[in-house]
């Protein structure tokens, strides 16, 4: 989820914690737990700092190690221990419990996005991306804001309010899971030979992005109000073992892109000056007729890499500017 949603979830967990007798009966605990849940709800995304290095490092590692099973445990122990050192009379075990809940919930809800996480590391490096909830879901965010306002205006006690909210959200997630299954079922009825159906939720409840892969073709489409509309189709051609492609795959930007993207199209262009250019487009993120998540590698006539880039760009002009900066 996005940062703002993780923040309101951290506040929500702090409010929910007031139903815990260990929190309610100790005057220092409500504030200490609130700090713990706020920090815990953000901790796995501290790897965002990797953007300061470059996009390739960020794409390859974001939501990876920091969202893994060991990281969830380490974050919980580290945050609760530091807070307990600064807050006298605070119960470390209670802080540990609620910090763990906050960190775990962060990783858990991220699994439901199209981006996903490597939550099963070190047992598996597979990206788990269920594609059910958009990275920013207005209902989840707004419902938290309403619950927080009810609490802060003293219209309702926090414990029951947030217990009711999270009960409602469990039902909401169940409904979204059912809706995605309907989308997949409709897509498969149109293409029973599909080997893969990639579904990405949009910010709208009734609109889903689709990529349908068959043994021969890739179909880019959307499901809107359970009706599937097709936009483009491309021949499905696995990445070939050619000299140009193999040279391009040595580039860190393209390597990071391929480690993350499960469905894409590629093209190779050779200019009259002997320059070679390899481009990959992630087909899941079609926006206004464009595919903004790309990887591009430019090489000279000796197949030496001259420039490369991976990330989000929404125009060719912007892409060329980024390539010039990298060069």
N, C-alpha and C positions, 0 to 999 in steps of 0.2 A: 504494500500500500504506500501512498505518498506520506510525506513527513507530517502534514497537518492531521491526517487521520490517525497516525501512530501517536501523536500528541494527545488528541482527545481520548483515545483509548487508554493511554496512561492515566489521564485524569479520571476516566471512568472506573478503572481498576482501583484507583485510590479511594474512590467513593464506595465501591463495592466492598472494599476491605473493612469498612466500618461495621459490617455484620459479623466480623471475626471478633469473638470475645477478647482475644489477646490484644486487639487493637482498641476496641471500645472501652476497655477498663484501664488502659494506661494512657495518661494525658499526653505523653510525648510521642506515642506511636502513630496517631493519625497523620501528623506532619511528616514523620520519618518515612512512613510507608508511602505517602504521596510522592516524596522525592524519589524513593526507590522505584516505584512503578513508572514515573515519568522518565527517569534515566534508563530503566530496563526496557521500556517500550521503544527507545531510540537506539540503544547500544548496538544491535546488530548492523545498523546502517552507518556506523562510524567508519566503515571502509569506503565511504563516499570520498574520503580524503585522497583516495587513489586517483581521482580525477586530476589532481595537481600534477601527476606524472604524465599520463597520456590516456587517451580513450582506450587503447588496446589493453593496457593493464587493468583499467577500470572494468571494461566489459568482460574480460576473462575472469576477474576475481570478485566483482560485486555480487552479493548474495551467495557467495561461495563459502569460504572458510568461516566467516563471521556468523553464518547462519547454520553451521554444522552442529551436530550433537555435542561434541566437546565444548564448542563455543557457548552454547546455551548454558551449560553447567558452569563454565569459567566465568561468564558474565555475571551469573547469579551470585556466585561466591564472592567475586571481586566487589561488586556494587554493594551488596549487603554488608560485607565486612568493613568497607570504608565508611559507610553511613553509621554503622554501630560504633566505630571508633570515635566519631564526632558527636554522637548523640548519647549522652549518658542515660542509663536506665532503659535503653531500647532493647527489645528482645531480638537477638540476632537470628534465632530460628524463625521467628515470625517475619522478619525482614527478608530472610532467605526465601521463604515460601512465596511471598508476594512479588519479590523480584523475579523469581523463577517463572511465576505465572505471566508476568509482563513480558519477559524475554521470549518465553515459549509462544505466547499468543502472537507476538510480532512475527516470528518465523512461520507459525501456522497459517496466519491469514495471507502471508506473502505467497504461499503455495497455490492459492486460488487465483492468482494473477496469471496472465499469459507469459510474463517474464519468468516467474518461478524462482526456485532456490535449489541449492544443493544440500537440502536439509538432512540427507541420509549419510553425508560424509562422517566418518571415514569408511563406512561400509559400502558406499556407492557414490560415484561422482556424477551420477545421472542428474540432469536438471528435472525437477518436479514442477511442472507448470500445468495446472488443471484448466486454466482458461475459463473461469466461471465468474470472477468478479473483476471489474475494471480497476486499474491501479488507483483511481479516485472514484469512489462510489458515493454519489450525492446522498443516498438514503442512509448509508452507514455514518457518514460525517454529520449530516443534519440531525439524525436521531440522537447522536452523542451530544451535540450542541444543545438540543432541547432538554435532554436529561440534566446536563450540567447547569443550565439556567434554572430549572426547577429546584435543583439543590441550592444554588447560590442565592436564590431569592427566597429561600426557606419555605417554598410552597410544598415541598415533600422531602422526607428524609432520604439521604443518599443511598443507603443500603437497599431498600425496596425498589427505589427508582432504577438503579443500575442492574439489580437482579432481574427486574422486568424487562429492561432494555436488552440484556444479553439473551434472555429467553426468547424475545422477539427476533433477535438476529440469528439465532439458531434456526428458527423457522424460515427466515429470509434466505439463509444459505441453502437450506433444503429446497426451497422453491427455485432458486437460481440453478442448482444442480439439475433439477427436473427440466428446466427450460433449455439448458444446454443439451441434455439428452434428446430433447425433441428436435433441436436444430441438427444434431448429428444424424438422427433417424431420417429426417427429411432429406438431408444431403445424400445419404446412402441410398434412399429410394430412387433418386435421380441418377446416381452413379453406383450401382451395386458392385462394380469392379474396383471401387476405390480401395487403395492400399493404406492410405492415410487421410484423415480429415482433421485439419488444424483449425481450431476455433479460438478466436480472440474476442472477448467481450468489449463493447463500446461503452461510452458513458450513458447511453440510452438503454433502457431495459429491453426493448424489443428489437434491438439492432446488434448483430454479431458479424464480425469479419470472418471470412472462410477462405481456406485454401484446400482444394480437393485434389489429391494426387492419385492418378491411376497409373497403370504400367506404362502408358504412352504419353499422358498429358498432365499438365498442371492447370487447374481452373481457379481463378481468383473471383470470389463472389461475396455477397453479403446476404444475411438472412434478416429480413425486416418484416415484423408482424407474421413470422413463420412462413413467409414467402421468400424463396431464394432467387436473387437477381445476379446474373453473371456479368462480369466486367471484361476480363481478359482471359485468354488461354494461351499456354506456351507448351511446346513439346518438352516432355520430361527427358532430359539428357543428364545422366550422372556425370560428375566431374571427370574429364578424361585424363589419362596419364600422358600429357604432352609436355614438350620441353618448356613452352611458355608458361603453362599452368603450374607446372612443378616449380619453376623458378619463382613465380608469384606467391606460391604457398609458403615459401620460406619467410615471407614478410610477416612481422608480428601483428600488424593490423588485420591482414586477411586471415591469419591463423586464429586470432581472437574472434573474428566474425564467425568463422566456421565452427568454432567450439561452442558458440551460443545459438546460432540460427539453425532450425531444423528443416526449413523449406525456403528455397531461394531459386533464382535463375541467374545465369552467368553469361557473360559475353566477352569476346576478345576483339580488340580493334588494333589494326596496324596502320600507322600513318605513313605518309610518303617520305617523311624524314627518317624512317626506320624505328620510330618509337613504338613500343608495345604497351597496350593498356588493357588490363583485366579488371572487369567490374562484376560485383555480386550485389544483388538486390534481395533483401528479405521481403517475401511476398505477404507476410502476415500483417504488415502495417501500411496498407494502401491508404493514402490520404489525398483527396481531391485529384485523383488520377495519377498520383505519383507514389513512389516507394522511397520514403525518406531515410530508411535505415539501410546504409550501403557500406561496401568496402571497395576500395579502388587501389590498384597498384600500377604505377607507371614505370616502365623499364626502357633502357636504351637499346641500341641494336645488339649489344653484347649481353643482353638480359641482366644487366646490373640495375638494381632498383634505384630509381631517381627520386620518386616521391610516392607516398601512400597515405591513405586516410581510412578510418572507419568511424561511424557514428551517424548522427542524425543531421541531414541537410535537406532543405526544402526547395532548393533551386540549383540549377547548374552553375550559375554565377557564384553562389556561395561556396559550392564545392570546389571550384577552381581557385577561389581565394584561399581556402583552407589548404589546398595542395601546395600553393605557392608559399604559404607560411611554413609548411613542413619541410619543403625543399631546402 
